[in-house]
Amino acid sequence: MLQIRDLIWGLLFAGCAAAIQVQITPTQGEISVGESKFFLCEVVGDAKDIDWYTPSGEKILPNRPDIFVSRGDETMSTLTIYHANVDSAGIYKCVARNGDKEAQATVQVKIFQKITFQSAPSPQEFNEGDDADIVCDVVSSPPPAIIWKHKGSRIQVAKDVRFKIMVNGHLQIRGIKKIDEGMYNCEARIMARGEIDFKMIKVVVNVLPTIRARLSEVNATADSDRSALLACDADGFPEPTVTWAHNNVVLETGNKYSVSDDGSELLIKSVKKVDEGDYTCIAKNKAGEKAEEVSLNVFVKPRITYLNNQTASEFDEQVTLTCEASGDPTPTISWSFQNRVFTEGEQASWTRPDKYESLDRNIVVRTHARVSSLTLKNVLFTYAGQYLCTASNSIGQDIKQLYLEVRYAPKILGPVTVYTWEGNAANISCEVEAYPGASVVWFRDGLQLPSSNTTNMKIYNTPTISYLEITPDSQNDFGSYNCTATNVMGSESKEFILIQAEVPSSPEIEQVEPFSSTAVVKFEEPDSMGGVPIIKYRVEWRLTGQDWTGKEHYASDDMTAITIVGLKPETTYEVKMSAINGKGEGESSLPSTFKTEPVREPSAPILEVKVQERGNTLKVNWIKQDDGGSPIKHYLVRYKAKHVSDWKPEIRIPHNSEYVMLSGLDWNTEYEVHVVAENQQGKSEPGVISFRTATDPTTIPDAVDGGSGLGTGAIVGILIVVFFLLLVGVDVTCYFLNKCGLLMCIAVNFCGKAGPGAKSKDMEEGQAAFTKDESKEPIVEVRTEEEQTPNQGGGPTEPNETTPLTEPEPAAADTTSMVVNLLPSTATNSVAESFSTAQSSPASESTTLTTSASSPTKAAPAKASPKNSPAAQSSPLNANTQPDVGPLVDLSDTPKAPPSSDPTPPVSEPVSPPSANADGPQSQRDTVKAPDSTQNKDLQVDGPAKDAPNALCTDSTTPAHNDGKTVKDDSTKCETEVKNATAEVKTVPNEAPQTNGNESKA
């Protein structure tokens, strides 16, 4: 049974092995145009050959470039289609053969066109107003549906007739506008495959340039080395480029022209007349170009090109002066001589509007084009002189002068009568006008002067005047004198008469205006001056029946009134006048009677203002008038600015004053001043005057010469800065000298430095120490005690830096404080003075004075804090140190204090001058309180001792330093009362070892 089954399976296997099966993967294929794809032919069974055939039945050979066949092994073959096109579509067949056995399979290849944008350029530009055709060429199979979008929305061609989708898929926009610019979406869709693609196309709308000239006409002046600016503004998209052209030639930046960066401005340098004309401003962009004309008008200032001097002779028929001028516009030419102006067209005749004729027709002006002529007919010598030709137009003017010389015979001018008197020299003036110049000769009775027998005559000649000086000796010298002038044109003579002068006639008194103590005499000049001027007037007045009192007044022009002063009130007077000239005094006028007024108030003074150097200070002068018959007591002055109602406080001026100075007035303000004179009868009417002060010189003018200056605010600011710097300087000085001020406060509160009067913590605890001094000088201790110190009982002990120099002593029942005046031991040593009151019991007191000699130290604060002083930085006290010890007090260079007259005043405050060495110990002047809880009293060196029973006398001696020695100058002695106390002075070397040494007593 088993063998049958195996046989059956063997037969089946052999049958299967003999059959061939072919399968193609994939079973069908779709290829987009341009893409590549392969197909795999798999054979089941033994196949000797595996071949591929094209849709046309042609066997595919292995060397084809577009279709490639490769056999991987005996059971597999691959067909690859590269870059498929439409012709590649069809049914491809794979055939497997093995002998007479054959098997085949087919695959259908479909070729389709994907959405492809063949032409959709971006950006696409159009000119505003054109019909835009936005190109978007799309190919596919089947053909796609085209949708256009703009600004995210689909374009609805049914709603906007300007938009239209063409058959070829293009988008047409009729009359495209600038607002249509932007991004457009060209979208292609194939519904069968669900394929979609789009292309963003940027649409740019170019705008044709618009151009506008800033000025259509520009005026310029030639030959003035000035430039002309032509400008135009252009708009458009894209931004247009602007160029300039003149006479069809494009202008570029160079020596003559300068074009701005954007081309909108054209600068024509050094404008000439030839630059005149039209200039074209051209704006151009992609949309096109526009042009605008700008006219340049070049004007030329007038310039006189021809003008020559002329010469003529008197009585010539005529002389013509010619003036030529150029300019644009054509200048108007006028002539002037002295104060007369001759202009073409003025006073024109009826027949010739372009001709000017004077009323006597002797002067004619003719103008033709740019030439003007001035014709003078019947020439006179007065025509000679300087003539001005003026050429003017709207741009400016030009003036030149010519000289007309007229030759004429001499002409003698001047008065013919001269007055004098015997013994008084007189000049007879013979003024001659002539061209050329004339010679002058004087004659009398046919004889030329001066002659040998005329010693009282002299002749003085100038270019135009000849003077004959005569000093008459007798009546014979008066009479006629002849002056003869001669030149090449002719001669002329003139007779002059010398007449005997007379005294003047009497003036005529018209009116007397009386006042209380004065009277004004009004008069008329004498009818006859006597031939010579009046020099003085004599006014005489008297009481009826008494002698005349007179006074002379120098005459002045138009003098018609004289004031008499010093009259009595309510009194009748007579007054008369006479005139005085060089010859003498004339007759007096008839007396006039008047009566003065009663005593009354004064007349108002007459005021005048004089501006001083500083424009807001003025001097107001007044002229005293009638005092009303009573002496003026004083003047009352008040003033105010006119724009305010309140008067300044009234000023009273003494009676003998004649002015007042008003200062500190407001600038550029109008003031009113009243001055009133007051006597016993009352006040006069005010004398009133108004004036305006000058403009503030510190004010910066707005438009006057561009001047500059400091304003009031700047001056105030400068003063504030100066004041602040002054305060800082004073504060710094106070800090270094007196240890006070703002800087000292900052140093104490913020920088941690000690201020005056500060007390260190150690001293408050009763600890006293001194700083080691490197000067190697001995320390002198002056001690006042009631009984022997503890150190004396146990032998001498050398103090060290931490050992106090004084120790508490058993005190008597009551010990009085002692004041000692000490001098420094050497010129370079400083002395430290310490006053302390140590108590061992409530009933015991001892006063100790310790003096330390050290090297020179620098200035220490007047009230230095022990906390910051070098002495306060010493080592702590030893265990055996007594706590009831006062600190070292610097007595170096103790200043003198005034002696106290009161036996019991507070202690005066001595001030210690600064030491010389900055490294030395600082002066410690603070009162130190002992830690003893019993009654412990402090004696303050730098202030009044409130608890001290007796006053300290601080009259110290003044040390004088000489060669390291101290010379003592005795000063006021100070009495000190010490009860039951002995003085002990110890000298301790500063450099001695701390454990060895002896004390030296002084």
KOLVOKE-391335 format. One record per residue (C-alpha): x, y, z. Coordinates in steps of 0.02 Angstrom, whole numbers, plus 50000, padded with zeros to 5 digits. Layout:
BEGIN
XYZ ...
This chain:
BEGIN
500005000050000 501415011650041 502285008549877 500725012949777 500545029249863 502365034149832 502195029549652 500685040849630 501595055649710 503105052849600 502045053149443 501215069149499 502895077249533 503595072449366 502055079949278 502225095949371 504055096949333 503715095749151 502455111149149 503065130049146 502125144249230 502455163349206 501895177549321 502225196649300 502325208149449 501475220249457 500055213749356 499675231049284 500585247549283 500215265949269 501665277249233 501705295949228 502555303749082 504375305649118 504395293149260 505265276049258 504595259249313 505105240949309 504115224649294 504705207449359 504345191549260 504475176049370 504485158349292 503995142449385 504845127649308 506355125649201 506465139049068 507885140748951 507375157648877 506395171948951 505965185748826 504965202148830 503935208848687 503315226248651 501475230148622 501845229148437 502495211248456 504315215748433 505555207048544 506415218948659 508255218448632 509435221848779 510285237048702 508775248648691 509025264948790 507205267748839 506725249948879 507965238648964 507825219648992 508935210649114 508885192449174 509315189849352 509375170849356 508565156249268 506855159949339 506765179049332 506845193149204 506595211949231 505845224549110 506285242749149 505455257349059 506475273349078 505695290649061 504075284448996 503145293848862 501475291448778 502225279248652 502745267848793 500945262948830 500265245848781 500275227348827 501965220048862 502185201048855 503425189748945 503735172648861 504665158148944 505255143548837 506025126848870 506155116748713 504445114448646 503685120448805 503145138648816 502235149248940 501835167948937 501045181949038 500565199948993 500475216549082 499575232049022 500585248049043 499605264249046 500515281049023 499705296649092 500265315249103 500405322449279 499945340549310 501375350349242 501555369549237 502405372349073 502365391249081 501875400849239 503225414249261 503295424649418 503295439249431 502275445049284 502265463849256 500925474549174 500645493049152 499225500949244 497685502149132 498215488149014 497235471948987 498315459849084 498485441749027 499175431649172 499995416449093 499775399449174 500035385049048 499635367849124 499705350749038 499055334049102 498065319149046 496655321249053 496695340349039 496525348549211 495225360649277 496005377849314 495485388149465 496195405849502 496325413049677 496835430149741 497105435249921 496525418149977 494855419049888 494305411149725 494055423549587 492245424149538 492235429649358 490345430949362 490415444449494 491825455049422 491755457449235 493545463449234 494125445649267 494005431849140 494745414249133 495285410748956 495095394248864 496955390948884 496785393649071 497535410949073 496775424349186 496345440549100 496105456849198 495375470949096 496095488049139 497205481649277 497425493349425 498725495649557 497565487949684 497555471949580 499375469349618 499865454549725 500035435649728 498875425049619 498615406249641 498455395949480 497735379249537 497555363749424 496475348849471 496145331349395 494605324449473 494865306449407 496485304449500 496165317349639 497755325649583 498005344149624 499435356449604 499605375249606 500795389049562 500955405849649 501185419849525 501655437349579 500795450849478 501645467949474 500725483149410 501905496549348 501265514349356 501745526849224 502755540949302 501925557249349 503025572449355 502785589749429 503975604349423 504135613549587 504265629849492 503825630949310 504905646449295 506495650249388 507295667249388 509155669649409 510395683749400 511865682249284 513665686949321 513395686649508 514295670149538 512665662849598 511825646449557 510075642249497 509105627249561 507845618349451 506815604749534 505445592549489 504605578549585 504185561949502 503075547749561 502745530549488 503065512049508 504385506449504 505265522049564 505665531749408 507385537949365 507475556649333 508635564849208 508815582549143 509065588348965 509385605148886 509325607648699 509115588648680 510735585548774 510675575248934 511505584749075 512685576249196 513605581649351 515165591549308 515935608749319 514375617449255 512965606349319 512635596449475 511245583449481 510605576749647 510695558249688 508875555249647 508965566849497 507575578049559 508655593649572 509765601749442 510985615049503 511675626749372 513265634749433 513835652549398 512315656749294 512655666049132 511475673749008 511795659348888 511055647349015 509335654648988 508045643048908 506965627748938 507595612849035 506705595949022 506455584949174 506215566949115 505525553249228 505635535349161 505215518049225 504595501449153 502875508649124 503545522649015 504185540349033 503515557849060 504345574749037 504065592049106 504795608549051 505585621049172 506025638149106 507565647249168 507485666049152 509175674149172 509175692449214 510685703649201 511035717949319 511245734649233 513015739549192 513515756149121 514685752648978 515045770148913 515175786949003 516515800148969 516925816949045 516535832448941 517235850048929 516305865548866 516435884448873 515155896048945 513875902148820 514215887548699 512685882848602 512555865548681 513505850748754 512895832648751 513285819548882 513065801248829 512765785848938 512625767948876 512065753148983 511715734648965 510575723449064 509045712249057 507705718049072 508225733248975 508745746149105 508005763249125 509305776949116 509135793049214 510235808149242 510485818349400 511425834149441 511505840549618 509695838949678 508915838349506 508445822049418 508175821049232 507265805249177 506725800549004 504835801248998 504595813849137 503845830449085 503795823448909 503335834548766 501765831148665 502695825948509 504075815148583 503525804048729 505295797148743 506055814348762 506215824748919 506325843548907 506525855949049 505325870249063 506555882348984 507005869148852 508855870848892 508995852848955 508445838448844 508545819648882 508385807248739 508375788348755 508545775448618 508695756948661 510115756148787 510835773448754 510335789548839 510955807148804 510835822948908 510955838848804 511295855548891 510915870648782 511595888248805 512935882248924 513125891749087 514535890649211 513295883649338 513135868149229 514895862949280 515055848849405 514725830449431 513315821949336 512685804649384 512055791949258 510955778749340 510445762849248 509145752649341 507995738049313 507065725649423 508695716749466 509745731349524 510585747049467 512255754149417 512825771949447 514295780749371 514815798749368 515555810349241 516215828049258 515715842349149 517015855949146 516395873049094 517705886049058 517115903349106 517745920549153 517895925149339 516355929149440 516535938749603 515325934349744 515055940049921 514365955450015 515015972349957 514845981650123 515925978450275 515745987350444 517105990850570 517766004850678 519426013350704 520716001750777 519695986050741 520335975050599 519075970050465 519175957650320 518475961750150 518155945050062 518275943949873 517595926649830 517995921949650 517285907849546 518225904549384 518855890449275 520295889949250 520775898449414 520945917349417 522235929149492 521555942849608 522215960549629 521585974049750 521515992449706 521046008849792 520946025049699 521816016449554 523306010849658 523665992449685 523655986949866 524585985649972 525626000749931 527166007650016 526166020150118 524816007950176 525505998650325 523815994550400 523265983250256 523675964950221 523105952750086 522795934050113 522405922749965 521595905549957 521135895949798 519415903949790 519445919049909 520575933949928 520505943150095 520975961350117 521285964750300 521125983150349 521405990850521 520696008550505 521756022050584 520646036350537 519116041050440 520176041050280 520306022050284 518446020050260 517806020150083 517846010149920 519045995849877 519165986749708 519425968049681 519905962449504 519995943949453 520745938249286 520955921749192 521125916249010 519255917648983 519155935749042 519155946949195 517915954849316 518015968849446 516945972949597 516915987549718 516835984249906 516415997850034 517135998950208 515906008050322 516126015550496 515116005150621 513946012850751 513306007450921 511625998450913 509976006850947 509006002851104 507965986851118 506105988751144 505365980851301 503715972951251 503145965051414 503725961251591 503005945551671 503285947051859 503355933051986 503695933552172 505595934552163 505915934751976 505285943451821 505395938951638 505775953651523 505215950851344 505955962451212 506275965351028 507995967050950 508625984550911 508105991650745 509915995650704 511335984050745 512635997250698 513315986250561 514075973250678 513255959450782 512605962650957 513675954151087 512735957451250 511165964651324 511195974751483 509665973751596 509495986351739 508165987251872 507855997252030 506626001652163 505806018252131 506996032452177 508506020852209 510066016652108 510016004951960 510605987051977 511175979251815 511765963051738 512425958851566 511805943751468 512705936751317 511645937751162 511115922251069 510125918750913 508285922650929 508505929051106 506895938151154 506755936151344 507875938551497 507465933551677 507865945051824 508145936251989 508335941752170 506785952552178 505695955652330 503875950252333 502515963252315 503745976752264 503695989152121 505215989752007 505795999051853 506765990151717 507685995951561 508815987751430 510245992251313 511205982951179 513095981251162 514075977451003 515905978350961 515835997250942 515075999851113 513466001051211 511946009351136 510606019451216 509466012151349 507646009151319 506286018351410 506006011451586 504545999551613 503705997751781 503095981351857 502615974552027 503135957452089 501885944852152 501575941052336 502435926652422 501745910352353 502245892752310 503705890552188 503555888752001 503745871551927 505555867251884 506035863651704 506675845751683 507875837151564 508505819251558 510265813151522 510555794551489 512065787351579 513285774351514 512175760551581 510545762351489 509425759151639 510195773151742 509675790951705 510095808051772 508635820051788 509185838251793 508055852851835 508205871551813 507595881551960 506215893651919 505415907052028 505495901952211 503875911352252 504755924152362 505215911052491 506785900252490 506515882752422 506635870052562 506865854652455 506335845752298 505175830752295 505475817952160 504365803452116 504295792251963 503435776851894 503305766351740 501895772651631 501055755751616 500825754051806 499785764651923 500875764352080 502225777452105 503935773252173 504295780052348 504505799052347 506305805252353 506725821252447 508185831152375 509065845852462 508645863352402 510375866352329 510335850652221 510045851752035 509835833451985 509395816052042 510075799151981 508785785651947 509585768451935 508995750551924 507595754951804 506765741851697 507465739951523 506495746351373 505155754351482 504365771451472 504455781251634 503645797251696 504555808551820 503785822351926 504875835152018 504035847252139 504875862152224 504255866252399 504445881952503 503575888752658 502035892852556 501825875452485 502245864852336 502415869952156 501575861852011 502585846551961 503875847751824 503475832851714 504575823351592 504445806351509 505795795151439 506105777251386 507555766751446 508695757551327 508495739551271 509295726651384 511045723551312 511035705451374 509525701351267 509965691151112 509225699950959 508125688950850 508605695550680 509895709150705 511545704350626 511415686950693 512205693250850 512415682751004 512575685551190 512205678351364 510405679251418 509805682851595 509545664351629 511345660251579 512035673951693 510965667751839 511565650051807 513395655551808 513135664951971 512325649652051 513795638651998 515065651252066 514105652352230 514045633452245 515925631852214 516215645352346 515175635552473 516145619652432 517795628852459 517215635752626 516615618552681 518285610252635 519215623952729 518135621352882 518425602552871 520335603752875 520465618452996 519005616953117 518385599253084 516625604953050 515445607452905 514495596152784 516055586652729 516465582452912 514685576552938 514825564952787 516515558352847 515805554253019 514135546852967 514575537752805 516465534952802 516665530052985 517915543653026 517885550953201 517145568053230 517625580453362 517035575853536 516855557353496 517325544953630 518005527653598 517305512353680 518955508653767 519025525553850 517245524253906 517785508353996 519185517754081 520605510353979 522025522453935 523475518853820 524715528353718 525445525253548 527255521253532 528195536253467 529655532853351 530495549453388 531495541453529 531155556653638 530845554853825 529095555453894 528895568154033 527575564854162 527015578654279 526025571654423 525165580254566 524735568354705 524415568454889 525495553554937 526805542354861 526315532454707 526275513754716 527735512254596 528895521154715 528665508054848 529235493754739 530655502254646 530675510654478 529665502154343 529845506354158 528175509654071 527805500953909 526555504553771 525125497053869 525615503054042 524695518654099 525775533254152 524635537554298 523805526854428 522435530554553 523035538754714 522205539854882 521545557354880 521245569455021 519535574455075 519475588154947 520775591954816 520665607554709 521015606154522 522675613054465 523065622354304 524855621554240 525645631454097 526945621054008 528115623953861 528685610753737 530365603253780 531095605253603 530685614753444 530105599153356 529165590853498 527315591253526 526615591053701 525105580953750 524115587453894 522905577253993 521775582554134 520895568654225 520065566754392 520275549354462 519335544054615 519635529054724 518225533654838 516815546154836 517815557654950 519525556754867 520065566954714 521745569154628 522205579954479 523535572854362 524405582454222 525375571254102 526545578553969 527195567553829 528625573753719 528615566153547 529165569653371 528255582953270 526545576953219 525375582453085 523805592253118 522495582053210 520675586653221 520295599553354 519105587053433 519815570353376 518905554653423 519965542453525 519165528753422 520095534053266 521665541553342 523285531453346 523265531753535 521615522953535 522355508953429 523655503653558 523735486653643 522495482053779 522905485953959 523885473554066 523035463854200 523885474454334 523345490954255 522205501454357 520645506454259 520435523754337 521695532354222 521375547554108 521975547953928 523485557353861 523025575153809 524085584453682 524735601053750 525865604753601 525895622953553 524455626953669 523815644053614 523595658353732 521895661153805 521325677853870 521475679154059 519875677854153 519335692354260 518095681854356 518915669754477 517565656854450 517105656554265 517025640654162 518655634354089 519095643553928 519195632853773 521005631153713 521255626953530 522755616253488 523615620353324 523945605853207 525535595753226 526785593153085 526835574353060 525385564552992 526035548353066 526075554753244 524705552253372 523175563053362 522765574953501 521525567953621 520535581953699 518955572953751 518465571753930 518665553653988 517485546654116 518165533954240 517165517954256 516995520354443 515175520854490 515515533854625 515525552654601 516775554554458 516945571854383 517655575454210 518715590554170 518475595053985 519985603253903 519075608853746 517545616153828 516915623953989 517075612454137 515375612854216 515865602654369 517565610454403 517535620154566 518875632254515 519195641454348 520695636854243 521835650854185 522455646354011 523685660453983 525095649753917 526845654653866 527295655953682 528705644253632 530045650353512 531065636953422 532915639753391 534145626053347 533105612753428 532935622353591 531435630253668 531535648453716 530225652753845 529345669453838 528525672954003 526705676853988 525395680654113 525615669854264 524205659154320 523895656054502 523405638554545 522815633054714 523285615354758 522825608354926 523945595155007 524735590354844 526525588254786 527145590054606 528175576354531 528945576154357 529535559954283 530585558254125 530375541354043 531425537253888 530305531753748 531515518553684 531945510953855 531575492253877 529915488553953 530665478454096 532195488754134 532575507254163 532535520754292 531385535654311 532205552754315 531345565454424 531245583854382 
